[in-house]
Amino acid sequence: MNATFRLSDYQIRIGKEDIIERHLHGILSADSENAENQEKARKSLDELLKEMRVRFGTIIKTDNLSFLLGAGASLSAGGVSLANIPKSLEKALIDKAKGEQKGKEAPAWIELFYMIASVLSREDFSYVTRSQLFQSNEEKNIPAIGVNLEAYLSQLQTWHAGMLDVTEILKLTGSSELSIAKSDLSRLIKEITGSLTILLNLPKSGLDEPLQHHRKFIKKVLTRPLNLRRANLFTLNYDTLIEQAGDAEGAVLVDGFVGTLRRVFRPESYDIDFYFPAQTTEGRVHRFDRALHLYKLHGSITWHRCEPDWENPFGVYATFYNQDCCTDDVLIYPTPLKYGQALGLPYSELFRRFGNAIAQPQSALFVIGYGFGDDHINALIRQALAIPSFTLVVMDPDPKNDFVRKLEKLEDERVWIVKGGELGTFEGFVTKLLPDLREEEIDAKVMKTFKELSSFSGRKAEGAEEEKGK
């Protein structure tokens, strides 16, 4: 039995109008639970989504096309949300602490982890009770600690930055007193960031076809006409899901690194394109049709630091995933320091290219799985909106950020906001809205023919009525 159809799961707002609500409200307004009305609404929705894929296809064929992917785009492959302290992260910290404990007192850093969580959440958490909870229950049945991980890490970094070289103990007073040793705080930061990095070695095992949506995404984006510029994939994620999907689809991802055994960061490689050699006496060449540009704005679990030299001026190289990368200081973790880190190399070069890509005439940006929590990124998007030919499409199942609310209030026809659990997710976008342009061209022709035939039939019927009346 199909689940009840709800308009709240399907929302496409263009300017001030919700396209789906306008088309389906009349069907569901009388009796939304009525089985007949539900069936009518589903059929109408299917037809409407076909039409919307054609309209999305027009945006996909914009000369300068970019995608910005956030953490939400990795959830289907086992990625973690930072809205709370991820339970998988907490479990990793508990396991690490148990390995050190061995019948002795719990490590000071894990006790500090729960003391700070209690202060920030205004609830009572402890290592003993939480470890027992994880031991006696399945992880899915355990409530997460309701503290945003970014806010948590930000607080740790702020305290750590405020402790001078001569300061060994930080005392906090207020509703509850807390004494923090600098060594314990440093260790806690290291354990959280290290465990988070390991959790982002995706996809997680045990999932059915974990790369299916990323593969469809790559495959569909590659159907853009070859006379257009290469599509840009900007991601804030450290994982390698895009790279794995690209490999599976036989695509070449230009990611700014060059080399064979040791790949070093050379941003000029983004300016290189790929062509087949001449195949006729006229010397024509054919553009390679399976290439995309990939920019990892916050780094990657495959990146490593080294001393800059003539062969590697940025001091960054890439390899296969290595757990030691968490000690290489090459990822921009979700802390207040990320704004300063984004100004350094190689990140400044990547953000410069992001700003340039969306500021070109006739540009479009699809934002998927990003909660608009980074002011330096929002500023670049805001700047692009000053360009009349720019189009912004936001995918978010339940947007709560003020930036998105302000976009809605603009009622700008260039701003499309897709919401709801069925359309606003990465999976919903890829399966229901992102067109395969080769297929959509056929659908567009069929729809055009159908409308012309319907119009012709209508005119013919009117003519027959007029003849009858004479």
Secondary structure, DSSP 8 states (H G I E B T S, - for coil): ------GGG-EEEETTEEHHHHHHHHHHHS-TT-HHHHHHHHHHHHHHHHHHHHHHHHHHTSSEEEEEE-GGGGGGGT---SSSB-HHHHHHHHHHHHHHHTTS---HHHHHHHHHHHHHHTS---HHHHHHHHHHS-GGGS--B-S-HHHHHHHHHHHHHHS-TT--EEEE-SSS-EEEEHHHHHHHHHHHHHHHHHHTS-S-TT-SSTTHHHHHHHHHHTTS-TTS---EEEE---S-HHHHHHHHTT-EEE-SEE-SSSEEE-GGGGG---EE---STT---EE-SSEEEEEETT--TTEEE----SS-TT-EEE-S--GGGGGTT-S--SSTTHHHHTTSTTHHHHHHHHHHHHHSSSEEEEEES--S--HHHHHHHHHHTTSTT-EEEEE-SS---HHHHHHHHHT-TTEEEEESTTTSSHHHIIIIIS--HHHHHHHHHHHHHHHHHHHHHHHHHHHHHHHHH-
